[in-house]
Amino acid sequence: MPAIRTIEAYAVSLPRDVPYLGPLGPGETVNRKGYIVRRGNRTIYPTTDMSVIVRAETADGTVGWGETYGIVAPRATLAILRDVLIPVVEGHDPRDAATIYDDLYDLMRVRGASGGYYGDALAAIDIALWDLAAKEAGVPLATLAGGARVAEVPAYVSGLPKATLSERVALAAEWRDRGFRAFKYAAAVSHEGVAAEMAALREALGPDPDLAVDLHWKYSVGEALSVARGVAPSRPWFIEAPCAPEDIDALARVAAECGLPVAAGEEWHSVHEARMRLPRARLAIVQPEMGHTGVSQFLAIAALARECGARVVPHATIGVGIFLAASLQVASTLDHCPMHEYQPSVFDRNVEHVDTTMACAAGLYRLPQGAGLGVEPRASLDRYRLPD
């Protein structure tokens, strides 16, 4: 296969009417840089959908696409891509994506830069290389990743971005009526109480739908166990990210003692981070995020999850659909992946800016078709580029 000739990286910022996770809560304001600090979990979020995109081209003109997080300070990721990674990758064979990932990881490991913005930049490069390799082979990415087992991946509705509990319950009911059978809400904006929201959803939706709550790493062990007791009567599918991600002991204790399925992993960048937690923390569900892991590490984390008896339910967040397409392609190859996250407030808007057959309706994602990822940015996306 022809070698990689050039790689370009840029960021986009797509406006939205309602901020991510929903309207501003009590005491929340938009700062002068356009960010919100959510009081519910002390985490900063943007008021637009920002993403970092990579375009890689081989000597014969084949183009591969990658994408990673740009949610906060996307120019930091761009600097890493442009100054460190891209000059090293140019000239290599994209079919060596997994090896290239390891080599790029090694560049900064002794400086403590194995995750964060550096890990995100690695993911964007890795996805673009896998896209190129699959296009060269003339097959979907899923084929290179092991072979698709399904043509559609079950989806759960994540996020109910409304201001009040009654509005969030009504929104969940609307999605149920559209054919979805699983739902997750966010503790960070559950202003009426986590247990109260779970109970209200269960009462409104009935006994059959799966219900989950994202706890956004906000609780101590004791607090998380108390929350688990509060939601237990509503028979939750899982509780997610109960404690600070660096507190591995806390995650292990909650998983062992809460009596409910526990999910975690969206913030992990590599299998190295996963090994620090598994199998010590007996998670029921592992949630790799393609925008953090890239294809190579997503596959490695999924394999480790299988060894530890956990299912894979991939995370999905702000993006234009490029890394989501990669996530669906790989998810389709896993027999221990029962469902994939679907955030309508992001996906349904931003997918308009890419050419793809990927869609989500009636509780199912339809896989993108064609060689590679099955997704290409449209010209409409160019108008949302951030200036350098």
N, C-alpha and C positions, 0 to 999 in steps of 0.2 A: 504494500500500500504506500502511496506517496506520503512523504513526511509532512508534518505541520509547517506551513509557511509563515502564517501570521495569526496572531490572536489579538482581539480587541475586547476591551471591557468598558462598560458604561453603566450608569445608574438611571433609573426612571422613577418618577413620582406621579402617581395617578390620584387625582383628587377624589374625595368621597364626601357625601353629605353628612353621614353619621360616623363618628370615630370608631375605630376598631374596638370591639367589645360592647359598644352601645353609647348612648348619650352620656354627657358628663354627669358624674355623680356629685353628691354634696361635697363642697370644698375643693372640687377639681377645676382647674383652669388650664387654658392653652398658653404655654410660655412663648417668648419672643422668637424661638426657633421652630415653633409649630409642634411641640411635643406636649403630652399629658403625662403626669405622674398619677397613676391610679392609686387612690388611697387604700383600696381593698387589698392590694398586694405589694404596694410601694415600688411598682415597676413602671418604667417609662415606655410610652407608646407614641407612635406618630399619628398625625391627623390626616395623612395621605398614605397611600399604599406604595412604599418605596421598595425597590428591588434592584439587585445587581445582576447584570446579564453579560455573558461571555459569548463571543463569536469567534470560532476557530476555523481556519481555512487551510486545506492541504494544497500541495503544489499543483494538483490537477483541478482545483477549483471547488472541491467538495466542502460544504460548510456544515459545521456542527455547532450546536447551541448548548449553553449551560446557564445555570441561574443559581443564585444563592441569596441569603438574607441581605436586605438593605434597610431593615426596619429602623435602625438607629445609626446615624453617622455613616452612611454608605460610602462616603469618600475614603474612609479608613480602609475598607475592604478593597476599594479600587487602587489605593496606593500600594497595598501588598501585592495585588495582582500585577500591576504595571511595573513596579520596581524590583520585585523579587521573583515571582513565579513565571510570568510569561517569557522573559528572556531565557530561562532555563528550559522551558518546555519546547520552545520553537526548535524545529529540526528533528523531533522525535516521531516515532511511529505511534499513532493513536491506539493501535491494537494492544499496546503495552500499558494501558491505562492503570491497572492495579499496581504494576511495578513503578510507574511514574509517580503515582500517589505516594507510595512508600518513600521514594527518593525525595520528593518534595517535603514530606513530613520530616525527614531527617535533617533538612536544611536548618530548621529552627528548634529542634527538640531540646537541645542543650540550653536554649534561652527561655525555656518555659512557654513556648508559643505553639503548643500542640492543639489548642482549641481556639475559642473566641473568633475574632476576625480572621485570624490566620487559617483556622479550620474551615471557616465559611469559604474563604477564597479557594482552598484546596477542593472543596466540594464543587464549586462552579467549574473549575478546570476539569475535574474528573468526569462530570456529567457530559461536558462538551466532547471529551475524548471518546467516551462510550457511544455517543451519538454518531461521531465520525466512523468509528469502527463498525457499527451496525449498518450504517449507510453503505460503507464499502462492501460489506458482505451482502447487501441487498435484503436485509431482514429486519424485523422489529427488534428493538432493544431486548424485549422479553426473550427472544430466541437465544441471544448471546448470554443472557443471564440464567439460562437453564431450561427455557421453554415454557410458554404460557399454558397454564392448566385451565383457565377460564377466559371467556371473552368479555365478561362483565364482573366487576368487583363490588360487593355490597358496600353501601355507604351509610354512615350515621351523620345526622345533622348536628353540627357543633356550633354553639353560640346562638343565643337568642337575644339579639341586640335591641332590646326595648327598655324603656325607662322603668316600668313598674312590673311587679310580679304578675298581675292579671294580664298585662300585655304580653309578657313572655310566655305565659301558659297558652294564651290564645294563638300566639305564633307557632308554638309547638303543635297545637291541634291542627293548624293549617297544614303543616308539613306532614303530619300523620295522614291527613285526608288526601295528600298527594302521593301516598304510598310508602312513606318512610316509617321504619319500625324501631329506630334507635336514636337517642337524643343525649346531648351533653350540654350542661350549662356551666357558667363560670362563677366560682365563689367570689372572685374579686369584685363583681358587680351584683352579687346577690344581697342587696341591701336589706331585704326583709328577713334574711336568715337562710343558711344553707339547708337545714333540715326542713324548714317551712316550704322552701321552693321545691325540694324533692317530693314532699308530701302533696303539694298542690299539683305538680306534674303527674304524679301517679294517679291522683283522684280524677284528673281531667282526661288522661290518656288511657286509663284502664290498666288491667293487669298484664297485658301482653308485651307492650313495648319495653325495650331495654333503656334504662336511665342511668346516666353517669354524671359525675361532677368533677370538674377540674379545680383542685384546691390551690393551684398556683404557688406551691412551695411556701405557704404562708404560716404554717402551724408548727408548734413544738410537738413532741411525741404525745404528751398528755392532751393537748388541744386536739390533735388529729384523731386520737382514740375517742375523745368525746364527740367529735363531729361524726365519726363512724357509727357510734352508738345512736346518734340522733337520726341518721339517714337509714339505718338498718331496717326499720319497719317497712320502708318503701321498697325494699329488695333491689338495691342498686346493682347494676351491671359491674361497675368498678368505681373506685375513687382514685383520682389521678394526682400525682405530684404532691403528696401530703406535707412534706418537710423540705427545708432548704436543700438544694441539690448537692452541696458539699458535705452535708451531714449524713454520711452513709450509714452510720449506726442507727440514726433515727429512722431512716427508710426501712432498714432491716427489721427494727422493732415493730413499726407500724404494720408492715407486711405480715409479721409473725403473729401479732396480737389482736389486730382489729377485727378479724373474723369475716372480712370482706375481700373480694379481689382488689388488688392494688396494681395500678399502672404507672409507668414512669419511662423516661428515656428520650423525650423530645429534644432535650438540650445536649445530649451526647453527640460528640463529633466522630468518635472512632470506637473500634472494638476495644481499645485499651481502656477507655473510660467505662465501657460496659463491663469489662472484666473486674473492675474495681468494685462493682456492685452485685454482679451475678457470679455465682449462685448464692452469695452471702445474703442478699435480699431476695427472698422467694417471691418474685413478682409473678402475677398471673398474666400480665400483658406488658410487652415492651413496645415502645412507640418511636421508632426511628423517624427522624425528619430528614428527607432527602436533601433539603436545602442546607443542612449542617453536615451530612455524612458523605454526599456523593454516592454514586452507585457502588463503588468498591467497598466502602465501609458499611453501607446499608446491608449488603450481602453478608459481610462478616458478622455484623451484629445479629442479623436474622438467624445465621447458623448457630451462634452462641445461645440465642434465645431457645432454639430447639433443644440444644443440649441440656438446658436448665429447666425444661418443661413449661416454658412460657409461650404464649401466642404472640403474634406480631399484628398490631393494629396501627399502621403508620399514621403519623401526625401530618397535618397540613395547615399551613398558615399563609400569611401575606406573600403573594407572588403573582406573576402574570400567567402562570400555567406551565412553564418549562420544567421546573423541577417537580411539579405535581405530575406531569406526564411521565417523567422518569420513575417516580414513586409508584404510579399505577402499573407501569410496565413490569417492574420488579415484583410488586405485590402479587401480580397475576401468576407468578411462577412458584409461589409459596403455598404449601398445603397446610401451613399453620397460621394463615392470615385470613381470619373470618370476615374482616371488615376494614374499611379505610375511612379516615376522617374526611368530612365534607363541610366547608364553611361557605354557606351560600352568599354571605355578604361580601366575600372576597372573590370566590370562583365565578359566580354568575355575572359579575361586572367585568372582571379582568380578562376572562376567556374571549371576550369580544375583540381583543387586540392580538390574537394569534390565530393562525390557520390550523385547524385540527378537527378531527371527528370526535375528540374527547368531549363527553357530556355527562351530566348527572341528572337522573330523573327517576321517579318511582322507586327510590331506595337503591339504585344501582348506578355505578359509574360505567360508562361505555369506554372501553380502551381506545386510545388513539391508534389509528391505522397508518400503515406505510412503513417504509424503512426508517430505522433510527428511532428517535423519540416519538415521531408522529406529531410534531408541533413545530411551527415556524412563526416568528413574530411578523405581524402585519406592519405596513407602512404607518398606520395610525399610531403605533407605539412611539415613533420617532419624536412626535411633538411633545412627549412627556419626558424627554431626556433632561437630566439635570446638567447644568453647565459645569465644566471642570473647574 
